[in-house]
């Protein structure tokens, strides 16, 4: 199943390359990534995290390629320290979202950092923030479905309903309509001048489905959501078993 034609490896971060936020890759994963880079393989991170929170893990891996943050809202070249593009939610649209989700736990992610609240902080100035999106966790199925119907009228925003979450409760994520891992990967493919068939994409979550489907080889971790496993070409060992290292060893060096 190995192929000499794969030229790039796109990796989700949490649950794939590292077990969870705040942790660093294992020595085995770091060694495998360095080995692949030495061979000339492009290693790209595509994560739902904002760049500041993801950078420690990316730096530990020594990645200097363009990387995808907040599910495609930001494409940033790690080596050149420059922004390719970013898709932000306008302040007035964020105001409308806060009104819709009033009383719910909300997490806003922006270039300036993350803000979590139930009641809006008095010093939250949306017009001074570069907002990539928001998450509304801990919802009931009924509430989530009701919110999704309301959000369907926002043609310029992308609303995603996640059902397979860490606490088992539905989550809604809202970003700019053009913010997606798939759209950002298209930019990376163009920049690197490679064919999508030459890419291996590895993930564990529902938000990884577009890139896993679009890649030449789509890989789901053993700990992945079942819906991702169902569309993957290959199931790798879990993140605790260094599944990313296994993928590199199997498809680039076997």
Phi and psi restraints in degrees (value plus and minus 20) as a CYANA .aco file:
   2 UNK   PHI     -93.4   -53.4
   2 UNK   PSI     137.4   177.4
   3 UNK   PHI    -167.2  -127.2
   3 UNK   PSI     117.5   157.5
   4 UNK   PHI     -98.1   -58.1
   4 UNK   PSI     -23.4    16.6
   5 UNK   PHI    -108.7   -68.7
   5 UNK   PSI     -31.5     8.5
   6 UNK   PHI     -91.5   -51.5
   6 UNK   PSI     106.3   146.3
   7 UNK   PHI    -135.8   -95.8
   7 UNK   PSI     -31.6     8.4
   8 UNK   PHI    -164.9  -124.9
   8 UNK   PSI     129.6   169.6
   9 UNK   PHI    -148.7  -108.7
   9 UNK   PSI      99.1   139.1
  10 UNK   PHI    -126.5   -86.5
  10 UNK   PSI     104.2   144.2
  11 UNK   PHI    -140.4  -100.4
  11 UNK   PSI     108.8   148.8
  12 UNK   PHI     -87.4   -47.4
  12 UNK   PSI     142.8   182.8
  13 UNK   PHI    -120.1   -80.1
  13 UNK   PSI     -98.1   -58.1
  14 UNK   PHI     -87.1   -47.1
  14 UNK   PSI     108.5   148.5
  15 UNK   PHI      63.8   103.8
  15 UNK   PSI     -23.6    16.4
  16 UNK   PHI    -146.1  -106.1
  16 UNK   PSI     -86.0   -46.0
  17 UNK   PHI    -107.2   -67.2
  17 UNK   PSI     -52.6   -12.6
  18 UNK   PHI    -152.2  -112.2
  18 UNK   PSI     134.6   174.6
  19 UNK   PHI     -82.6   -42.6
  19 UNK   PSI     -64.0   -24.0
  20 UNK   PHI    -180.8  -140.8
  20 UNK   PSI     147.4   187.4
  21 UNK   PHI     -74.5   -34.5
  21 UNK   PSI     119.7   159.7
  22 UNK   PHI      73.8   113.8
  22 UNK   PSI     -32.3     7.7
  23 UNK   PHI    -118.3   -78.3
  23 UNK   PSI     144.2   184.2
  24 UNK   PHI    -131.3   -91.3
  24 UNK   PSI     138.7   178.7
  25 UNK   PHI     -82.1   -42.1
  25 UNK   PSI     134.1   174.1
  26 UNK   PHI     -90.6   -50.6
  26 UNK   PSI     142.6   182.6
  27 UNK   PHI     -79.3   -39.3
  27 UNK   PSI     -56.9   -16.9
  28 UNK   PHI     -85.7   -45.7
  28 UNK   PSI     -61.9   -21.9
  29 UNK   PHI     -87.1   -47.1
  29 UNK   PSI     -63.3   -23.3
  30 UNK   PHI     -80.1   -40.1
  30 UNK   PSI     -64.8   -24.8
  31 UNK   PHI     -81.9   -41.9
  31 UNK   PSI     -63.9   -23.9
  32 UNK   PHI     -84.4   -44.4
  32 UNK   PSI     -61.6   -21.6
  33 UNK   PHI     -84.2   -44.2
  33 UNK   PSI     -65.1   -25.1
  34 UNK   PHI     -81.1   -41.1
  34 UNK   PSI     -60.1   -20.1
  35 UNK   PHI     -83.7   -43.7
  35 UNK   PSI     -62.5   -22.5
  36 UNK   PHI     -86.3   -46.3
  36 UNK   PSI     -60.9   -20.9
  37 UNK   PHI     -83.1   -43.1
  37 UNK   PSI     -59.4   -19.4
  38 UNK   PHI     -82.8   -42.8
  38 UNK   PSI     -49.7    -9.7
  39 UNK   PHI     -98.3   -58.3
  39 UNK   PSI     -30.1     9.9
  40 UNK   PHI      77.9   117.9
  40 UNK   PSI      -8.3    31.7
  41 UNK   PHI     -98.9   -58.9
  41 UNK   PSI     112.5   152.5
  42 UNK   PHI     -97.8   -57.8
  42 UNK   PSI     104.4   144.4
  43 UNK   PHI    -131.6   -91.6
  43 UNK   PSI     102.8   142.8
  44 UNK   PHI    -148.2  -108.2
  44 UNK   PSI     114.6   154.6
  45 UNK   PHI    -116.5   -76.5
  45 UNK   PSI     114.3   154.3
  46 UNK   PHI    -146.9  -106.9
  46 UNK   PSI      85.0   125.0
  47 UNK   PHI    -148.2  -108.2
  47 UNK   PSI     138.7   178.7
  48 UNK   PHI    -103.9   -63.9
  48 UNK   PSI     -25.8    14.2
  49 UNK   PHI    -102.0   -62.0
  49 UNK   PSI     137.3   177.3
  50 UNK   PHI     -95.0   -55.0
  50 UNK   PSI     139.4   179.4
  51 UNK   PHI     -79.2   -39.2
  51 UNK   PSI     -63.9   -23.9
  52 UNK   PHI     -78.7   -38.7
  52 UNK   PSI     -57.8   -17.8
  53 UNK   PHI     -97.0   -57.0
  53 UNK   PSI     -45.1    -5.1
  54 UNK   PHI    -110.6   -70.6
  54 UNK   PSI     -39.5     0.5
  55 UNK   PHI     -78.6   -38.6
  55 UNK   PSI     -60.6   -20.6
  56 UNK   PHI     -76.6   -36.6
  56 UNK   PSI     -63.4   -23.4
  57 UNK   PHI     -88.2   -48.2
  57 UNK   PSI     -59.9   -19.9
  58 UNK   PHI     -86.2   -46.2
  58 UNK   PSI     -60.8   -20.8
  59 UNK   PHI     -86.2   -46.2
  59 UNK   PSI     -56.6   -16.6
  60 UNK   PHI     -83.1   -43.1
  60 UNK   PSI     -51.4   -11.4
  61 UNK   PHI    -102.8   -62.8
  61 UNK   PSI     -33.1     6.9
  62 UNK   PHI      51.8    91.8
  62 UNK   PSI       9.8    49.8
  63 UNK   PHI    -102.3   -62.3
  63 UNK   PSI     110.2   150.2
  64 UNK   PHI    -144.8  -104.8
  64 UNK   PSI      -0.8    39.2
  65 UNK   PHI    -113.6   -73.6
  65 UNK   PSI     152.3   192.3
  66 UNK   PHI     -83.6   -43.6
  66 UNK   PSI     114.8   154.8
  67 UNK   PHI    -144.5  -104.5
  67 UNK   PSI     135.2   175.2
  68 UNK   PHI    -128.5   -88.5
  68 UNK   PSI     106.2   146.2
  69 UNK   PHI    -141.1  -101.1
  69 UNK   PSI     137.5   177.5
  70 UNK   PHI      24.7    64.7
  70 UNK   PSI      33.6    73.6
  71 UNK   PHI      35.3    75.3
  71 UNK   PSI      13.0    53.0
  72 UNK   PHI      83.0   123.0
  72 UNK   PSI     -22.5    17.5
  73 UNK   PHI     -89.6   -49.6
  73 UNK   PSI     -42.3    -2.3
  74 UNK   PHI    -159.6  -119.6
  74 UNK   PSI     111.0   151.0
  75 UNK   PHI    -139.2   -99.2
  75 UNK   PSI      95.8   135.8
  76 UNK   PHI    -150.9  -110.9
  76 UNK   PSI     112.1   152.1
  77 UNK   PHI    -104.4   -64.4
  77 UNK   PSI      91.3   131.3
  78 UNK   PHI     -87.6   -47.6
  78 UNK   PSI     -58.5   -18.5
  79 UNK   PHI     -92.2   -52.2
  79 UNK   PSI     -61.8   -21.8
  80 UNK   PHI    -110.2   -70.2
  80 UNK   PSI     -26.7    13.3
  81 UNK   PHI      33.4    73.4
  81 UNK   PSI      31.6    71.6
  82 UNK   PHI    -161.5  -121.5
  82 UNK   PSI     133.0   173.0
  83 UNK   PHI    -106.9   -66.9
  83 UNK   PSI     110.6   150.6
  84 UNK   PHI    -100.1   -60.1
  84 UNK   PSI     -75.2   -35.2
  85 UNK   PHI    -185.8  -145.8
  85 UNK   PSI     142.7   182.7
  86 UNK   PHI    -167.8  -127.8
  86 UNK   PSI     127.5   167.5
  87 UNK   PHI    -134.9   -94.9
  87 UNK   PSI      91.0   131.0
  88 UNK   PHI    -128.0   -88.0
  88 UNK   PSI     133.7   173.7
  89 UNK   PHI    -106.3   -66.3
  89 UNK   PSI     109.6   149.6
  90 UNK   PHI     -83.7   -43.7
  90 UNK   PSI     128.9   168.9
  91 UNK   PHI     -77.4   -37.4
  91 UNK   PSI     -61.0   -21.0
  92 UNK   PHI     -87.4   -47.4
  92 UNK   PSI     -52.5   -12.5
  93 UNK   PHI     -91.9   -51.9
  93 UNK   PSI     -56.9   -16.9
  94 UNK   PHI     -85.9   -45.9
  94 UNK   PSI     -55.4   -15.4
  95 UNK   PHI     -80.9   -40.9
  95 UNK   PSI     -62.2   -22.2
  96 UNK   PHI     -85.6   -45.6
  96 UNK   PSI     -59.2   -19.2
  97 UNK   PHI     -84.9   -44.9
  97 UNK   PSI     -60.9   -20.9
  98 UNK   PHI     -83.9   -43.9
  98 UNK   PSI     -53.6   -13.6
  99 UNK   PHI     -89.1   -49.1
  99 UNK   PSI     -60.5   -20.5
 100 UNK   PHI     -83.3   -43.3
 100 UNK   PSI     -62.6   -22.6
 101 UNK   PHI    -116.8   -76.8
 101 UNK   PSI       0.3    40.3
 102 UNK   PHI     -77.3   -37.3
 102 UNK   PSI     108.4   148.4
 103 UNK   PHI      75.4   115.4
 103 UNK   PSI     -30.8     9.2
 104 UNK   PHI    -114.0   -74.0
 104 UNK   PSI     139.0   179.0
 105 UNK   PHI     -90.2   -50.2
 105 UNK   PSI     110.7   150.7
 106 UNK   PHI    -150.0  -110.0
 106 UNK   PSI     121.2   161.2
 107 UNK   PHI    -145.0  -105.0
 107 UNK   PSI      95.5   135.5
 108 UNK   PHI    -119.7   -79.7
 108 UNK   PSI     110.3   150.3
 109 UNK   PHI    -131.6   -91.6
 109 UNK   PSI     110.5   150.5
 110 UNK   PHI    -164.7  -124.7
 110 UNK   PSI     148.3   188.3
 111 UNK   PHI     -76.6   -36.6
 111 UNK   PSI     -50.5   -10.5
 112 UNK   PHI     -99.4   -59.4
 112 UNK   PSI     -28.0    12.0
 113 UNK   PHI     107.8   147.8
 113 UNK   PSI    -186.9  -146.9
 114 UNK   PHI    -128.8   -88.8
 114 UNK   PSI     124.7   164.7
 115 UNK   PHI    -149.3  -109.3
 115 UNK   PSI     104.6   144.6
 116 UNK   PHI    -137.5   -97.5
 116 UNK   PSI     115.8   155.8
 117 UNK   PHI    -185.5  -145.5
 117 UNK   PSI     142.6   182.6
 118 UNK   PHI    -125.6   -85.6
 118 UNK   PSI     -68.7   -28.7
 119 UNK   PHI    -118.8   -78.8
 119 UNK   PSI     112.8   152.8
 120 UNK   PHI     -80.4   -40.4
 120 UNK   PSI     106.8   146.8
 121 UNK   PHI     -84.1   -44.1
 121 UNK   PSI     123.8   163.8
 122 UNK   PHI     -86.1   -46.1
 122 UNK   PSI     -46.1    -6.1
 123 UNK   PHI    -115.4   -75.4
 123 UNK   PSI      -1.1    38.9
 124 UNK   PHI    -106.8   -66.8
 124 UNK   PSI      83.8   123.8
 125 UNK   PHI    -127.3   -87.3
 125 UNK   PSI      72.9   112.9
 126 UNK   PHI     -82.3   -42.3
 126 UNK   PSI     -50.4   -10.4
 127 UNK   PHI     -90.4   -50.4
 127 UNK   PSI     -31.0     9.0
 128 UNK   PHI    -127.1   -87.1
 128 UNK   PSI     -11.4    28.6
 129 UNK   PHI    -134.6   -94.6
 129 UNK   PSI     130.3   170.3
 130 UNK   PHI    -121.1   -81.1
 130 UNK   PSI      73.3   113.3
 131 UNK   PHI    -111.6   -71.6
 131 UNK   PSI     104.3   144.3
 132 UNK   PHI    -109.8   -69.8
 132 UNK   PSI     -50.0   -10.0
 133 UNK   PHI     149.1   189.1
 133 UNK   PSI    -196.8  -156.8
 134 UNK   PHI    -163.5  -123.5
 134 UNK   PSI     132.0   172.0
 135 UNK   PHI    -138.5   -98.5
 135 UNK   PSI     122.3   162.3
 136 UNK   PHI    -144.0  -104.0
 136 UNK   PSI      79.8   119.8
 137 UNK   PHI    -110.9   -70.9
 137 UNK   PSI     158.2   198.2
 138 UNK   PHI      38.1    78.1
 138 UNK   PSI      19.3    59.3
 139 UNK   PHI    -113.9   -73.9
 139 UNK   PSI     137.7   177.7
 140 UNK   PHI    -104.4   -64.4
 140 UNK   PSI     140.5   180.5
 141 UNK   PHI     -77.6   -37.6
 141 UNK   PSI     -63.8   -23.8
 142 UNK   PHI     -83.6   -43.6
 142 UNK   PSI     -65.4   -25.4
 143 UNK   PHI     -83.1   -43.1
 143 UNK   PSI     -64.9   -24.9
 144 UNK   PHI     -81.1   -41.1
 144 UNK   PSI     -62.7   -22.7
 145 UNK   PHI     -85.4   -45.4
 145 UNK   PSI     -57.5   -17.5
 146 UNK   PHI     -85.1   -45.1
 146 UNK   PSI     -65.7   -25.7
 147 UNK   PHI     -82.4   -42.4
 147 UNK   PSI     -60.4   -20.4
 148 UNK   PHI     -83.5   -43.5
 148 UNK   PSI     -55.8   -15.8
 149 UNK   PHI     -84.1   -44.1
 149 UNK   PSI     -60.7   -20.7
 150 UNK   PHI     -86.0   -46.0
 150 UNK   PSI     -62.0   -22.0
 151 UNK   PHI     -91.3   -51.3
 151 UNK   PSI     -38.0     2.0
 152 UNK   PHI     -82.6   -42.6
 152 UNK   PSI     -38.4     1.6
 153 UNK   PHI    -100.5   -60.5
 153 UNK   PSI     -30.4     9.6
 154 UNK   PHI    -108.8   -68.8
 154 UNK   PSI      68.5   108.5
 155 UNK   PHI     -89.2   -49.2
 155 UNK   PSI     -37.0     3.0
 156 UNK   PHI    -121.8   -81.8
 156 UNK   PSI     -13.7    26.3
 157 UNK   PHI    -141.8  -101.8
 157 UNK   PSI     130.3   170.3
 158 UNK   PHI    -125.8   -85.8
 158 UNK   PSI     100.0   140.0
 159 UNK   PHI    -134.2   -94.2
 159 UNK   PSI     108.2   148.2
 160 UNK   PHI    -144.3  -104.3
 160 UNK   PSI     116.9   156.9
 161 UNK   PHI    -126.4   -86.4
 161 UNK   PSI      88.8   128.8
 162 UNK   PHI    -117.0   -77.0
 162 UNK   PSI     107.4   147.4
 163 UNK   PHI    -126.2   -86.2
 163 UNK   PSI     -48.2    -8.2
 164 UNK   PHI    -118.4   -78.4
 164 UNK   PSI      71.3   111.3
 165 UNK   PHI    -140.4  -100.4
 165 UNK   PSI     150.8   190.8
 166 UNK   PHI     -83.4   -43.4
 166 UNK   PSI     -51.4   -11.4
 167 UNK   PHI    -124.2   -84.2
 167 UNK   PSI     -15.3    24.7
 168 UNK   PHI      60.2   100.2
 168 UNK   PSI     -19.6    20.4
 169 UNK   PHI    -124.1   -84.1
 169 UNK   PSI     123.8   163.8
 170 UNK   PHI     -79.7   -39.7
 170 UNK   PSI     129.5   169.5
 171 UNK   PHI    -151.7  -111.7
 171 UNK   PSI     121.6   161.6
 172 UNK   PHI    -132.2   -92.2
 172 UNK   PSI     112.8   152.8
 173 UNK   PHI    -138.1   -98.1
 173 UNK   PSI     116.5   156.5
 174 UNK   PHI    -146.7  -106.7
 174 UNK   PSI     109.1   149.1
 175 UNK   PHI    -157.5  -117.5
 175 UNK   PSI     158.2   198.2
 176 UNK   PHI     -82.2   -42.2
 176 UNK   PSI     129.1   169.1
 177 UNK   PHI     -78.9   -38.9
 177 UNK   PSI     -50.1   -10.1
 178 UNK   PHI    -110.5   -70.5
 178 UNK   PSI     -16.7    23.3
 179 UNK   PHI    -112.5   -72.5
 179 UNK   PSI      86.1   126.1
 180 UNK   PHI    -175.0  -135.0
 180 UNK   PSI     131.6   171.6
 181 UNK   PHI     -80.1   -40.1
 181 UNK   PSI     -56.9   -16.9
 182 UNK   PHI     -84.0   -44.0
 182 UNK   PSI     -64.7   -24.7
 183 UNK   PHI     -85.6   -45.6
 183 UNK   PSI     -61.3   -21.3
 184 UNK   PHI     -86.6   -46.6
 184 UNK   PSI     -57.6   -17.6
 185 UNK   PHI     -83.8   -43.8
 185 UNK   PSI     -54.9   -14.9
 186 UNK   PHI     -79.8   -39.8
 186 UNK   PSI     -59.6   -19.6
 187 UNK   PHI     -86.1   -46.1
 187 UNK   PSI     -61.5   -21.5
 188 UNK   PHI     -83.9   -43.9
 188 UNK   PSI     -63.4   -23.4
 189 UNK   PHI     -78.8   -38.8
 189 UNK   PSI     -64.1   -24.1
 190 UNK   PHI     -84.5   -44.5
 190 UNK   PSI     -62.9   -22.9
 191 UNK   PHI     -84.3   -44.3
 191 UNK   PSI     -62.7   -22.7
 192 UNK   PHI    -102.6   -62.6
 192 UNK   PSI     -31.4     8.6
 193 UNK   PHI      37.2    77.2
 193 UNK   PSI      32.0    72.0
 194 UNK   PHI    -145.4  -105.4
 194 UNK   PSI     145.6   185.6
 195 UNK   PHI    -113.8   -73.8
 195 UNK   PSI     121.3   161.3
 196 UNK   PHI     -73.1   -33.1
 196 UNK   PSI     -48.6    -8.6
 197 UNK   PHI     -87.5   -47.5
 197 UNK   PSI     -35.2     4.8
 198 UNK   PHI    -113.7   -73.7
 198 UNK   PSI      -9.1    30.9
 199 UNK   PHI    -131.4   -91.4
 199 UNK   PSI     119.4   159.4
 200 UNK   PHI    -127.4   -87.4
 200 UNK   PSI     108.0   148.0
 201 UNK   PHI    -137.8   -97.8
 201 UNK   PSI     114.1   154.1
 202 UNK   PHI    -146.5  -106.5
 202 UNK   PSI     110.8   150.8
 203 UNK   PHI    -174.0  -134.0
 203 UNK   PSI    -199.1  -159.1
 204 UNK   PHI    -156.9  -116.9
 204 UNK   PSI     -30.6     9.4
 205 UNK   PHI    -135.1   -95.1
 205 UNK   PSI     150.1   190.1
 206 UNK   PHI     -80.0   -40.0
 206 UNK   PSI     -54.1   -14.1
 207 UNK   PHI     -91.8   -51.8
 207 UNK   PSI     -29.4    10.6
 208 UNK   PHI    -109.3   -69.3
 208 UNK   PSI     -26.4    13.6
 209 UNK   PHI     -78.7   -38.7
 209 UNK   PSI     -66.4   -26.4
 210 UNK   PHI     -78.6   -38.6
 210 UNK   PSI     -61.6   -21.6
 211 UNK   PHI     -95.2   -55.2
 211 UNK   PSI     -52.8   -12.8
 212 UNK   PHI     -87.8   -47.8
 212 UNK   PSI     -58.4   -18.4
 213 UNK   PHI     -89.8   -49.8
 213 UNK   PSI     -60.0   -20.0
 214 UNK   PHI     -96.4   -56.4
 214 UNK   PSI     -43.7    -3.7
 215 UNK   PHI     -93.4   -53.4
 215 UNK   PSI     138.3   178.3
 216 UNK   PHI     -81.0   -41.0
 216 UNK   PSI     -56.3   -16.3
 217 UNK   PHI    -151.6  -111.6
 217 UNK   PSI      93.6   133.6
 218 UNK   PHI    -119.9   -79.9
 218 UNK   PSI     105.1   145.1
 219 UNK   PHI    -140.6  -100.6
 219 UNK   PSI     112.8   152.8
 220 UNK   PHI    -131.7   -91.7
 220 UNK   PSI     121.6   161.6
 221 UNK   PHI     -92.9   -52.9
 221 UNK   PSI     136.6   176.6
 222 UNK   PHI     -79.9   -39.9
 222 UNK   PSI     -50.9   -10.9
 223 UNK   PHI    -107.3   -67.3
 223 UNK   PSI      -9.4    30.6
 224 UNK   PHI     -93.8   -53.8
 224 UNK   PSI     141.7   181.7
 225 UNK   PHI     -79.7   -39.7
 225 UNK   PSI     123.7   163.7
 226 UNK   PHI     -80.0   -40.0
 226 UNK   PSI     -55.8   -15.8
 227 UNK   PHI     -83.2   -43.2
 227 UNK   PSI     -51.0   -11.0
 228 UNK   PHI     -95.9   -55.9
 228 UNK   PSI     -60.0   -20.0
 229 UNK   PHI     -79.4   -39.4
 229 UNK   PSI     -56.1   -16.1
 230 UNK   PHI     -84.8   -44.8
 230 UNK   PSI     -46.8    -6.8
 231 UNK   PHI    -125.4   -85.4
 231 UNK   PSI     -25.6    14.4
 232 UNK   PHI     -96.2   -56.2
 232 UNK   PSI     132.7   172.7
 233 UNK   PHI    -102.5   -62.5
 233 UNK   PSI     -42.6    -2.6
 234 UNK   PHI    -172.4  -132.4
 234 UNK   PSI     123.2   163.2
 235 UNK   PHI    -128.0   -88.0
 235 UNK   PSI      98.6   138.6
 236 UNK   PHI    -111.5   -71.5
 236 UNK   PSI     142.1   182.1
 237 UNK   PHI     -76.8   -36.8
 237 UNK   PSI     144.1   184.1
 238 UNK   PHI     -87.1   -47.1
 238 UNK   PSI     148.2   188.2
 239 UNK   PHI     -82.3   -42.3
 239 UNK   PSI     -53.9   -13.9
 240 UNK   PHI     -87.9   -47.9
 240 UNK   PSI     -42.0    -2.0
 241 UNK   PHI    -120.6   -80.6
 241 UNK   PSI      -2.1    37.9
 242 UNK   PHI      39.1    79.1
 242 UNK   PSI      29.5    69.5
 243 UNK   PHI     -77.0   -37.0
 243 UNK   PSI     -54.7   -14.7
 244 UNK   PHI     -83.3   -43.3
 244 UNK   PSI     -62.3   -22.3
 245 UNK   PHI     -82.2   -42.2
 245 UNK   PSI     -60.3   -20.3
 246 UNK   PHI     -79.3   -39.3
 246 UNK   PSI     -64.9   -24.9
 247 UNK   PHI     -81.9   -41.9
 247 UNK   PSI     -64.3   -24.3
 248 UNK   PHI     -82.5   -42.5
 248 UNK   PSI     -67.0   -27.0
 249 UNK   PHI     -84.0   -44.0
 249 UNK   PSI     -59.2   -19.2
 250 UNK   PHI     -95.6   -55.6
 250 UNK   PSI     -65.2   -25.2
 251 UNK   PHI    -118.5   -78.5
 251 UNK   PSI     -31.7     8.3
 252 UNK   PHI    -135.9   -95.9
 252 UNK   PSI     -36.7     3.3
 253 UNK   PHI    -152.5  -112.5
 253 UNK   PSI     -22.6    17.4
